[in-house]
Amino acid sequence: MTTLKKRLQDDLTAAIKARDELRSSTLRLTLSAVTNEEVAGKTARELSDDEVQKVIAREAKKRREAAEAFAQGGRPEQAERERAEGEVLAEYLPKQLDDAELAAIVRQAVAEAAAAGAEGPRAMGAVMKVVNPKVAGRAEGGRVAAEVKRQLAG
């Protein structure tokens, strides 16, 4: 069993013992998402820590989007619960890059792409190829793409 999945299970046990309903339900849902991912496809397999981390990131993104939808729909209590679940999941993800760090990484990638002959808005694909491995798991794709577009345009 991977160390991240084991940590999730150990934390779930601790949350159940502490009667922490929010934490235990969030970890249960996350572990079931991990299990679903493991049995998806033709053969069941064990996920690596990186794959488990991607599942957790996907679950955290779902919580953010749901919180936004509930807030727009006039259901602040439900939005707050989704945000709280997202905060629980954030503990298992690497620290996210702030805007300045992301901008610096993108700036460097734009310079590398320009050196390779890619310029202007058409260079987006080339820049993204350079940026994505550097920010994997530490910044959401939409944020990265927006920053790349901003720097290529301006």
Secondary structure as UniProt FT lines:
FT   HELIX           3..17
FT   TURN            18..19
FT   HELIX           21..39
FT   HELIX           49..72
FT   TURN            73..74
FT   HELIX           76..90
FT   TURN            91..92
FT   HELIX           99..115
FT   TURN            116..117
FT   HELIX           121..123
FT   HELIX           124..135
FT   TURN            136..138
FT   HELIX           141..153
//
